[in-house]
Amino acid sequence: MSGPKIVMPGEGAAMLADAIGRIEQPSRRAFLKRSLTLGGLTLLTGCATDDQDSIEAALAQISRFNDRIQALIFDPTLLAPTYPESMITDPFPFNAYYSEDEVREIDGDAWRLELSGMLADRRPWTLEQLHALPQQSQVTRHICVEGWSAIGKWGGVPFSHFLRLVGADLTAKYVGFKCGDDYFTSIDMATALHSQTIMALTYNGEPLPPQYGFPMKLRMPTKLGYKNPKHIQAIFVTNTYPGGYWEDQGYNWFGGS
Amino acid sequence: MPADERLIHPVWLRITHWLNAIAVILLVTSGWRIYNATQFMGFGIPRSMTLGGWLAGALQWHFAAMWLLVANGLLYLLINVFSGRLRRQFFPISPREVLHDIGAALKGQLSHEDLRHYNSVQRLAYVFIIVDSILLVLSGLVLWKSVQFPHLRELLGGYEGARRIHFFAMAAMCAFFILHVVMVALVPRTLIAMLRGR
C-alpha cells in the first residue's frame, strides 16, 4: 500500500525552493513578517497575496500620518515625570538589536564625537571635553516599544545646550545619530531641544557601562527606548529624512511618549 | 403600517456597528501580538490568533485601527446622544430588573419579541461596553502619549497602571464579544436585524 501522495503543482517546487532560500537568508525576520502578516490577514478578510504590498504601503502611510500627529501633540514645555532614586529599577534591563554578550567595547580615550551637517562648528569632541560642559541628571522612566518600562538615573550634557554651543541650525528638521554598534536613528528638532533631552555620559552616577551605551547615549524620556541611541559616534543636523535602524523596518519614526 | 415603523436599527447604527466590529477585531488581534512581546500576565497568545506578524507590523495595525475605532465611536456616541436614542434605549437600568431578566434568561424565558426594545441585561451590557471602550481609548492614549497627557496618566495610575487597565479592559471586551456572539447565535433574528435593519 502506498502512502499519501503529495501533489506538487508546476510552481510548487519553485515556490518551495524560494521559501527555503529565504529562510536561510539573514533577512529571515522580513520573511517571517511577510508570511505571518499574510496569515493574519487571510484569517480576517481572505485577502490574496497580491494585496499584501498595498496593505503594507497603506499601513506605512498611516504611520507617517501618525508621525505628523505626534509632532502636533508634542508640547515642548511638558516634562516627563521624575522619580525618587529609591524607585530605580535594579538591575536596569539591557536591550539592543543584539544580545548582551555582543556589546561593543569602545575605547573612551580614542573616541571622538564627530559632527556634520547644518552646524557651524564641526570640530570633533573628546569625552573629556564633554565632561567639562554643564551636566544635568534625571531619574526618569524608560518606556520600551515592547511595552515594559524601567526607571533609571542618567546624567550628562543638556542636548539643547550642546546644539547651541556648536551653532546647530535650530530650524532644521532632523538630528541624526550614527553609533559604534552600527545602530542609527534620528529625531525631530523639537525633541532634540526638549529640556530633558541629554547627552548621557553617566548611569547611576558612574560612567556609562558598555551595555548602557559607553561613552555616550542620547537620553530622552519623551521618546521610546529605540529612539535613544547608545555608543553615539556621529551627530548630524539635516533637513533630509534620515530614518533609522528599526524605523526603516516599520517601527514608527516619531516614537514619542 | 408604514414600512419605517418596523425598522429596528437605523442605517447609521448598522454602519457604525459593523465598522466598530472591524476596528475591534483589528485592535484586539494586533494588541495580542503587542502583548506577546512581554507577556507580562504570564501567558502568551497563540501566534496564529494574532495580527501583524511581528511587533512592528502589529503596532502599525494597532495605530491605524485606533483611528477607525475613535472616529466611528465618536460618531456613534454623538448621534446617540443628540437623537435622544441613548436615553431612550439604554436607560433607566434598574438593578432589580437586571436580576429578574438574568433569571428569566437562564430559564430561557427572556422575551425577544420586540427587538427594538432592549431588556435590562442588554441595556447593562451595552452601556458597559460603551464605557469599557472609552476606558480602552483613554488608557491607550496614556500608553501612546504618557508624557503629553499628565492628568490622564496620573488618573489611571501612571504608565504601568494604564498598561494594566488597558489589558483588563481588553479582556472585558473579549468577554462581552463572546457573550454577544452566543446571544446572537441563540436569537439569529438579531443578526438579520443588524444587517437589514428589520
Interface residues (C-beta under 8 A of the other chain):
Chain A: R29 L32 K33 R34 S35 L36 T37 L38 G39 G40 L41 L43 L44 A58 L59 A60 I62 S63 N66 Q70 I73 F74 D75 L78 L79 A80 P81 R141 I143 V145 E146 G147 W148 S149 P221 T222 W246 Q249 G250 Y251 N252 G256 S257
Chain B: I25 L26 T29 I34 Y35 A37 T38 F40 R47 S48 T50 L51 G52 G53 W54 L55 A56 G57 L59 Q60 W61 F63 A64 W67 L143 W144 K145 S146 V147 Q148 P150 R153 G158 Y159 E160 R163
